[in-house]
Amino acid sequence: MPTVHLVIGVLLLVFNLAAGIVGAWAWFRVEPSLLFWRLLRVAQVTIVVQVLLGALLLVLGHSPDGDLHILYGVLPVAITFIAEQLRIGSAETILEARGFASSQEVGELPAEEQRVVVLSIVRREVGVMTISCFVVALLALRAASEAGAI
């Protein structure tokens, strides 16, 4: 079971780094990226699986050398949750910054202006989630370090 936990931890790191790199590229280019969102969701699933495996290991009596490993293992859930909340608020933030009271007002704009607003919202969402991927990857490295895996 500890080996499975280690393998999922490596996958967590790989998928978060991959999502972060793809997301940073999409953010920089101001282009939507379906690949980013797919990698992000897979990375989030690995976080949940990893935390559940870690909890199961604790219940079965396997305990890490220090409590920091547990902290670094659980923090990605909190980081992901906070990032999702910030992502959800992205549209409202962009609309307010541009002086729109609602999304219906954006729908009244010419198509090209609508596209600019939508791309601004998507770019902000990608930026928030990309940062969260890199933070989670760093936390995964710290968790591995605390466990003596690296």
Order of alpha helices (4+ residues) and beta strands (2+ residues): alpha-alpha-alpha-alpha-alpha-alpha
